[in-house]
Every structure is written in structure tokens, then in C-alpha cells.
Amino acid sequence: MNDCEWHLLEDKTAVDRLEISGVEVRVGQRIRLRPRQGGDVLDIALAGQIATVEAIEQDYEGKFHICVVLDEDPGRDLGLLRQPGHRFFFEVEEVEPLAEGEAPREIPAAKPRILVAGIGNIFLGDDGFGVEVVKRLAGRLPSNVRVADFGIRGLDLAYALQDGYETTMLVDACSRGETPGTLYVVEPDLQALDAAPPEAADAHGMNPMNVLRMARAMDIPMKRIVLVGCQPESLGGDEGHMGLSAAVKAAVDEAAVLIASLIDKYLHGDGTEPEPTDCNGTD
């Protein structure tokens, strides 16, 4: 591709209004998202949400793209400042103008049904996998899903389980002898939690099984617990280091899509369970 073609590809014409379904939609107007079936899983997770049109752009082929900022995104101000991760692009057919006089429905804050907990120490190389994954997911999942970075705060996570989530997804680096970057979904064997007492808290790491044992000792009821793990390549050695290995870094986006897909199944009544197993983590 020559320089001229690159310039054509990157050239976008901004417009301030566009007719959608017979209704004139302007920049700054609120719309409802209707992502097409079979599209990006993370986009589909936004179906039905209300968003504000931040920009309307026309590419060099004449196709229009609607850039929006979610009303329910805690970082929506970052989206208005054109920061990546808080601005989403949809095709014209994937947005629905609000009817004349229709205000966005004030939907009571739903109690989160699912907790996605990022686990790991960012100073121990690939142990920061879970933290990076929840960063990718922030603001991109339904409102009844809580996404949180717990880092190495095991006690905080144990207390969070008191909120009665139907499903808790623990995202962590966990060694199972596979090729670095390999992803897997397992269900920890909760019946085996009483087999060994909790180990002393480690200020430098968090072992998911120890957190679950702690929660059991605190009589916290636990329902579905799922571990989304990634085989690490390096945990930083004796001195530790920041940053993921190339193999694990490449798996972060794939893990985010995998989690979004699992959440869609859980929220729509798919009771498929991963095979129970015992994974004691890498910490």
C-alpha cells in the first residue's frame, strides 16, 4: 500500500448530524446500542445500554461510524477526552435513536450478579496477568457485573464474596505445566477446601485457594467459582520485575473476550460448568 492509499484509509470526515431510522441524530444526543448478532463479543455485551454520541465520522468509502461514550461508564469523562478504552464505535445499523420525548430510563442500580476479580502482583512479571485483564474489561461489561482489581489484597476479596454473587470469576496466572500464554477455565474443587488449613497471609502475593479457604472459615456462602487462568512464563525471578512476558501479554485480549463470552452464557441461563479441579496458583 503506497502513501497515498494510507492517507485515504486514515482520512475521516466528521459530520455533526445523521439521519438514522428516519430520525435526525446529532453529536451530543443520546442513543440506545443495538450491536449486531455475531459481532464482537465485547460490543454485544453493551446491547441495550444508553450512550451519548461523541462523534459521527465518514470514512473514505462513504461509510458512517458512530462514536459513543457510555452513560454508565465511570470513566465517561475520559471518553469525552478521546481516551482509548472509553470510546466505542458502532455502525449506523447498530444504534437506535431514542423516541421523541423519551428520556433514558432511570434504571435502578442492579445488584451485581457476577464478580470478575483480577488477582496478581504487578511487580512479579506474569503474575500481573489478572490485573491487566480486568483493565481491558473495565466499562465494557453489563451493569450487573462488577469488575475489580484486587491485586494481592486477599482479605478484601474474601470480604467481597459476602455480597452473594451468583458467579465469581478469579482471573490469575496459574501454572499447570502448559505452554506460556495458554488459557484455561477451571472450577476449583470447593469440597477440597477443608483438606488443608489456610496458609499465613503473604504480603507479596495472593493464592486464590487460600482466599477461598479463608472465606469458608468465615462462613461466607459461595456459589459458582470459576478460575480463568493463564500459564505464566516468568514470575520475575528472585528480584522481580514489572511487565508481562510476550506470550502472556498476547493472551490478555484473548482472555478478555473469553470472559465476556462466559459472562454472556451465565447471564442467559447457560448452566454449563467447567470441570472441577484444584489449582493452588503460582504465588
Sequence and secondary structure as in RCSB ss.txt:
>XXXX:A:sequence
MNDCEWHLLEDKTAVDRLEISGVEVRVGQRIRLRPRQGGDVLDIALAGQIATVEAIEQDYEGKFHICVVLDEDPG
RDLGLLRQPGHRFFFEVEEVEPLAEGEAPREIPAAKPRILVAGIGNIFLGDDGFGVEVVKRLAGRLPSNVRVADF
GIRGLDLAYALQDGYETTMLVDACSRGETPGTLYVVEPDLQALDAAPPEAADAHGMNPMNVLRMARAMDIPMKRI
VLVGCQPESLGGDEGHMGLSAAVKAAVDEAAVLIASLIDKYLHGDGTEPEPTDCNGTD
>XXXX:A:secstr
  HHHHHHHH EEEESEEEETTEEEETT EEEE   TTS HHHHTTTT EEEEEEEEEETTS EEEEEEETT TT
HHHHHTT TTS EEEEGGGEEE  TT           SEEEEEE  TTBGGGGHHHHHHHHHTT S TTEEEEEE
ET HHHHHHHGGG  SEEEEEEE   S  TT EEEEEE GGGGGGS      TT   HHHHHHHHHHTT    EE
EEEEE  S   TTT BSS  HHHHHHHHHHHHHHHHHHHHHHTT      EE      
